[in-house]
Amino acid sequence: MSNVNKLYMVQKTNTLIEKARNALYYRKLWGSAAMFKDFPLASKDLFDSRKIKESLAVNEDQVAYYYFSAGTTSNPKMIPFTEHEWVGRGKYRKECYEIATINKRDKVAILLPFGPWVAGPSAQTALFMLGCTVFPMGLLSNIDEIRERFSIFQKHNIGVVITTPSFAQRLLYVNEMLGRETRIKKIITSGEYISDTLREKLHDSFGATVYSSYASSESFIGIECSIHNGFHFDPKQLIVETIDQHTYLPTRGVGLLVITSLVSEAIPLIRYPLGDLGLIDYAQCPCGRSWPRIIWEGRVQETFKVSGGVKVHSYQIREALSKSHIPICRCKIEVSDNEMGESFVVFNLYTATEIGTQKHVLLEELSSLLTNMSIDFSDVVYHKIVRMSIGLMYEENAKKNMKIKIEVLDKQKYAR
Amino acid sequence: MLDSDIKTTLTRLKSTKIYGNLYDGIDDVHDFTQIPFLDESRIRNADFGSLKKEDKGLYVYFTSGTTSKPKAIYYNADSIEYATEYLKWFCEIEGIAEKERVVVLMDQYFWGVGYFTTQGHVRAGNTVIPIDTDLPREVIGDLIKASHPTVISSLPSVLIELKDVLRSPDVKILETTGELLAKQTRREIETYFNAEIFDAYGLTEGIIGVECRFHDGYHFLPNKAYLEIIDLETDKVLQEDKWGELAITTFSHAVTPITRYKTKDICKISQKKCPCGDKSPRVWVKGRNQETILLHEGSELAVKDLEAIISKVYGKLIKHKIDFQKEGSTTILRIWTIDTDAEKTKLMKSKIVNFNYETMHLSKRNKLRVVINGEV
């Protein structure tokens, strides 16, 4: 990085920190720490809807939009945006779509979730800025709807689709069923990791080149170029750090990905962990771009993703299970998926308390608690994109009153 | 209408080819009323292949139509600006511009109403929380609790269906649109929420008007929505205060022009001054110019469309009876036919459920149940 660029970055970071000091959340978090490198990591509490005023760095009146993201049902995460910030986010996403060769001649269908979720509206704004013809279509949960959308693709010559890998899997299933009638030039995926197998299948079925993008509700992060080797990101927009999972010290190898968004405003995003592991490649990409790349290496333990790009965290499961009438000491989760892009989640729950004759009542209660553990999980279960089942077992030697132990076996093979 | 508006409209119409030959020969038109009416089938059959791609972005939203041919409306930056500014004016008429927390509980994709309502409120200086209606009711309840809205913008049927999860102490105003709002329904909703309703009138083809605090007709701006009342039999333009079919010309649809579009709504307009002091004219709506069954969330089914399905399935319009009833938020549509062949019954049910995106959507969520000859 040149000295001019370094100076620019330092100034931008300092301005962001100054703004962030308006927020009680950061004043409490940082205490007397004055240097960026000394700031403790922000946590999910930053977007806690009950304490959102503490996190705002602007007057409440300046917030144009609130979107939502996961959290727990009783306490969803709220993501506020000022108008200026929303436009800035759109411009950055637009630049990223250009890297994925999208241009103003493209007609693009957005098959992502819309309000209260941010993914759809954010993509819509960016594509409009890019000059595309944009069809906001949302997520679809049944074959008839997908078939109808395909007829719109044909009528309006839609050549680009933006969706999640699990929905791309669903589109693929329907296209195969209909004899590969629909052709799509490009598919941009977002929200989940996409496997090479699925990329190949999408190419075979639709003739589509797949570009994967990397985004969270809190920030759009980056996108693949035509080399498909990592997610390019603009270092003038984002500071991406990798830190050791256990010591929280910087690492040059694979580490916890932590971002600072230099263009965030309503709630400044400073040293915010994404819950993913990765490394940063600063070497010049064969595509010729100088933007560095994030090489994604997996998710932090105890989280998994299901169809619709919904991330499930262990803290959400623990919080849900803690409300049960029967104490649960261990939760073994097996996640699988099918060719329709649906996820199946089996929760095997273990208790040290005798279950008695009321097992079905307990199972009903546990089912309701787990379904409603977060607003986005509840949404995908409601739309039958994710199906879940629960087993409840007595475990004689389990220790009572311990933190619920969670084990995840992710056997998803299609989208992930 | 100003001469400049007529000129702009004519230029736009001359260059559009999406409605086939409808505007051939309008070079000689000197009077606005000589421009031919636009009807639903023209929009449904529009040839979008003839659209020249502009360098700038376009949004495409849809409105109901048959399954194979939904009506698409293209919006460019000018159209969006027009609609946004008009909806900002709606907020001003309602008295809710600036600093309100508005939950826009409407479809957020495919249909444009949620998007445009959101943009209008943001332009008016409000904070918007857009929430799609296709979410579990408990989730909607959680989002409302977290949002603390002072205004909820939605459809009357949605407010009724979700009233127990939507009621929030901070809500003082409810904005409604998309469905004809009966006096009784208005009273019920206002009493339950302890809030005042401001109803807006519009179609996907054009945003029309909004109520002021006197709730007597919908105020509209003729330079945003030019309204004509048409005699039902002669198609002649009627004078003020006469009831007839509403035809709308909007200046917000630059790509897919909506000019003299016959809405099938029976309306009257008046320039009479409103006690609120705003000088804009008002439009009153009596109902539809065809027998329709109001479903949910602004959707409807015309009896003639149901009869067309019966004719198609049986080869002719056989003797039948159509009835419907509401059970909570579900509309149960019952049809009896003289011929009760099981296969045909099944086919007819499928055709009704898949009649358009809205029926499909409602059926999927169990808000439309079709019972034919007693078969569910």
Interface residues (C-beta under 8 A of the other chain):
Chain A: S49 R50 E60 D61 V63 A64 Y65 Y66 Y67 F68 T73 S74 N75 P76 M78 E83 K104 R105 I110 F114 G115 P116 G120 P121 Q124 L127 F128 M129 L130 G131 C132 T133 V134 F135 P136 M137 G138 S141 N142 D144 E145 E148 S151 I152 K155 H156 N157 N372 I375 S378 D379 Y382 H383
Chain B: F48 G49 K53 E54 D55 K56 G57 L58 Y59 V60 Y61 F62 T67 S68 P70 A72 Y74 E98 K99 V104 Q108 Y109 F110 G114 Y115 T118 V122 G125 T127 V128 I129 P130 I131 D132 D134 L135 P136 E138 V139 D142 L143 A146 S147 N354 Y357 M360 K364
